[in-house]
Amino acid sequence: MKTVGLAFMLMLASSHALAQERVTFPSTDGKTTLTGYVFMPAKRGAQMPAVVLMHGRGGVYSKAAKGRYDASTISQRHRLWGDLWAANGYVAVLVDSFGPRGYPGGFPRYSYNTRPEAVNEVTVRPLDAYAALAWLRTRKDVAGDRIGLQGWSNGGGAALATMAAGTGFPPASLKGFNGALAFYPNCRLHGRFDDGYQPYAPVRVFHGTADEETSPRRCSALVEKSRKAGGDITMTLYPGAVHGFDDPGRARQANPANAKATADATARALRFFAERLAAQKP
């Protein structure tokens, strides 16, 4: 697998490459038709590993979308990571959980307690993650037993909930993800795991000490409690990094702490999925 640093990530983000395919598939909630954006490797193999991407509370699209919600207005962070995974031999699908439910523009900061139950990251969004997993496994070019999960902020919380053992989210016939990455999640998770959290596959959490939106202390407590109970979960905490530290925009990357966190978290993410999903060179 090639090593991709921050400079290459920013180059990809500035290229304005579009997701190569817009797809739809049913959520396992039994009533919602989801939208997904697929990023494909330039050199495609017969059985490629894959990653499901779960957006944060701002949704899939850029703040500058101005009512145009399609592949051309995917936010630069999501586009960057989709391109990054594709450049490293993965099929990546970015799932829009909010748009199909009537909230394409997402939600403002500090709106956690007022968001509708229809987009709950603990009870609803895991159903979308498993729907994307099932859809990927219908593709002949995807290795169905090598699929990972990544989420940011609200999507990071959704990733944690998705990976929790014993929740009953996936259909009995559907095996789960091989591992997950959760970037600065809200580990409050509506109190669902206050009695303990146990992932069924390895989970890696990334957070900044200066996060102004979600609590690194709460996540640290969740992770430590899970580890003491035998959970394969770790948390990397970045001094001085804020919420959304991996956003490639100037406002975030001008902060040295964010730039350092982005480079380190990216390298760790690439190594983690290379190990868990046995990625091949593109």
N, C-alpha and C positions, 0 to 999 in steps of 0.2 A: 504494500500500500504506500502511495506517495505521501510525503509529509507536506502539509499545506499550512503555511504560516499566515499571520495577519495580513501581510502585504498582498498575498494572493487572494485572500478573502475579500479585501477591499477592492481589488481589481475586478473580481467577479461582481461585486455589488454595483460598481460603477458602470458595468457593461450593459445594464438594463436588460439582461437576458430574460425571456419570458418562460414560464412553465411551458413545457412542450405539449401538454395535453390537459384539457379540462374534462373531468369525468363526473358522473353522478352515481350514487349507490345508496341503498336504503340503510338507515340507521337501525341498529337492533332495538331501538325503542318502539319499532313497529309502526311508526306513523310519519317519520321525517325522511325526506329524500335529501341526502347530503351532497354538497359540492366538494370535489377534491381537485387539486392541481398537482400534476405528476411531473417530476423532474427525472430525466433519463440520462444515463451515461452516454457519452458520444460513441464509445465502443461497447456494444451490447453483447452480453453473453446469453447462454441458454438458461442458466439458473443463477440469477443475481440475487444477492441479499437486498433487503429493503428496510426502510425506516418510515414510520408514521409520525407526522409532525403535528403537534397540537398548539394552536395559537394562544396568546394571552387575552386579557380582558379587552384589549383594543381591537380584537378581531384580526382577520387575515390581511386587511387592506391598509394602505397608507392613509395618514390623516389628510393628505392632499387629494384623496380620491374624488371628492366633490360629487358624490352620487354615482360614480362609475365604478362598479364593483365587478372586476374581471381580472384576467391574468395580467393586464397591463398596469394595474394599480396595487398589486401585491406589495406589501411593505418591504423595504430593502433588507431588513433582518431576515424575514422569511425567505425572500428570494436568495439571499446570500447563503443561508444554510442549505436550502434546496439544491443550489448549484454546487455547493461544497460536497454534499453527499454524492451527487451525480458524478462529480469530478473524481471521486474516489471509488467508483464502481457500484454504487447503490441506486436502486430505484427508490425515490422519495415521494411520498404523497402528503401534501399539506391539506388537512381537513378543515373545512369551514363549518364550524358548529353553530355560529351565530346568524349568518346570513339567511340560511333556510328557515330559521325560526323567527325571522323578522327584525334582526338586530345586526345588519351588515356593518354598521359603523362602530360596533362594539360599545363599550361603556367607559365613562370617565374614571379618573383616579378617585379612590376612596368611596366607591359606590358599592362595595362588597355586600353590605347588608340590605341593599335595596334592589339588587338584581333579581329578575324573575326566576322562579323555580325551573322554568323551561330550559335554562342554560346552566343549571347547577353542576359544578365541576366534580361533585362527589356522586351524585345520583343519576346524572344524565350524560355528561360528556364521556365517561368510560364506555357507554354504549356506542358512541360514535367511534372511539378508538378501536373497539372490537369489530365494528362494521368495516372499517378500513382494513383491518387485519384479514377479515374474511374475504374482502374484495381482492386484496393483493394475492391471496392464495388461489384465486381463480385464474390468475395470469400464468401462462406457460413459461414466461421469461423470469419469474420470481421463484426463488428457493423458499418454499413455504415454511420450512423449519429454521429459517435464518432471518427473522424480522424483529427489529427493535423499535423502541418508542422514545420520542423526545418531546418535551413540552416546556413552555416558558410561562412564568407567572401563573395566571389562572390555568393555563394549559399544563404547567408544571404540577399544579395541584391535581389536575385531572390525571396526569401520568401516575402520580403516587396512588391515587384511588384506583386506577386501572390495574396497577400491579399488586394490590392488596390481596392476599390469599383469603379464600373463603367468603368472598363477597357475592358470588353467584352471578356476576356480570356476564361472563362469556357463556355462550351456549355450551351444554355438556359435551357436544361433539367438537368444540373448537379449542385447540390447544393455545396457550397464551404466547406472550412475547418472550423473547430470549433475554431481554434486559431493557433498562430504561434510563434516560437522562432527564433530570428535572432541574431546570434553571430558575433560580430565585422563586420557588413556589410559595404560595400562602399555605403554610402547614397547619393553619387553623382547621381547615377541612370540615367546617360546620360541626366540629366536635365528634365526628364519626369514629375517629381512632384515638380518642382520649385514653381508652383503656389499653391501648397497645396497637402497634402497626407491624405487620409481618409480610414482606413482599415474597412472592413465589419465585421470583428470579432476581438477579442482582440489579440494584438501583444505585445511581450516582447522582448526588445533589450538589449544586453549585450556588453559592450565595455570597453577597458582599456585606461587610460589616456596616457600611454606611447606607444600606438599603432603606429608603424613605417610604416604601410602600408595603413591603411584607417583612415579617420579623425573622431575622436569622437566628435569634435566640429560641424562638418557638420551634424552628426547624431542627436546630441542634438538639433540643430536648427530645423531639420525636425520633430523630436518628439514633441518639444514644440509647434511648429506651428500647428501640427495636434491636439494636446491636447486642445489648445485654441479654435479649431474649433469643439471640441466635440469627437475627436477620442479616442478610447480605446487603447492607446498605452503608454508604459512606457519604460524608459531606465535606466538600472543600470550601473553606471560608477565605474570602479575599479581602485583606485590609484596605479600607478606603473605597472599595467598589460600591457603586450605587445600583438601584433597580434598573434592569435593562442594560447592564454594563456591556453586553456584547452587541448592542445596536451599533452599526458601522458609521452612523452619522457623526459629524464633527463635534456636536454638542457632547456626545458620550466619549468618543475616542480622544478628545483633547485632554481628558483627565487621565494622567499617567496610571492611576490605580485601575481605571476601567480598561485601558489598553493592555496592561499587564495581565489582568484577569481574563480578558478575552483571549489572548494568545495562549495562556495556560489551559483554560477550560476547553478551548478548541483542540489542543493537542491531546488532552485527556479524553475528550469525547471520541476523537478518531481512534485512539488506542483501544478504548473500551469496546467499541463496536467491531474493531478489527479482531479482537480476541473473542467476543461473544458471537459474532456473525461470520467469522472466518472470511472476511472480504478478500476478493482477488484484485490484482492490479487491473485498472481499466485499460 
